[in-house]
Amino acid sequence: MLTDPLFYAVAVPAVILLGLAKGGFAGIGVVAVPMMALVVSPVLAAAITLPILLAQDVVSVWSFRKTWDRGLLVLMLPAAAVGIFVGWLLAARVSVAAVELSIGLISIAFSLQRLWAERAVKAAEAVEAGPARPWLGALCGAVAGFTSQVAHAGGPPFQIYVLPRRLPRDVFIGTSAIFFATVNWMKVPAYVALGQFTPQVLTTAAVLLPLALASTWAGVWLVRRVPAEGFYKVIYLLLIAVGAKLAWDGAHGLLG
């Protein structure tokens, strides 16, 4: 088990952010691995995070188990599996920094465009859902799987397709919870094959687990108290923040 107090000073807020993200505040959990990577290697940070995510997924899926969109999952999950496999194959050749920069810039542009479009309409209820475009859903699913595998940043591609659907708040959260719970389990074989689930990793994850579960329940409690009409605005703003963080990390990695 990791015993360095500095690690826990960083890991505790990172796990809380993961819990809030799993509870419904989609996207903010993407900063958890980079935060931990300040004090341990990125590979070790990712390995510690995955078992925690798997446990948090149980809470989020259970909490929103009655509100999810079957069609979106049927469309996007098979594509995500392909993206995860491609990411695993190309892990040694893909520049994580380039992926982060691209996804970050696209996320910022998408969110700003959507916020501008919705502000032009006085009543949020009058904002029409975008066209289904199944080909785009499959593409975003594949990109979400790929970026989740290589850069732990699957949220923005998923949201870019799903947010314009204007799903009810709880349906959006439930669909996201099931999608990423499945994606996380798809990533397990690659971690096992690479020998990343060491006793040190699993024991450290177990120490953080009670906090992880408590913060996820807290996220569920908080998100249900966000007015439904303001929920999507909150998520778009979070996506801008996440996009900025990814873009910064990517640019720093490419230039540094």
Salt bridges, closest charged atoms under 4 A:
ASP57 OD1 - LYS22 NZ 2.56
GLU118 OE2 - ARG114 NH2 3.57
GLU118 OE2 - ARG166 NH1 2.84
ASP170 OD1 - ARG169 NE 3.05
ASP249 OD2 - LYS245 NZ 2.43
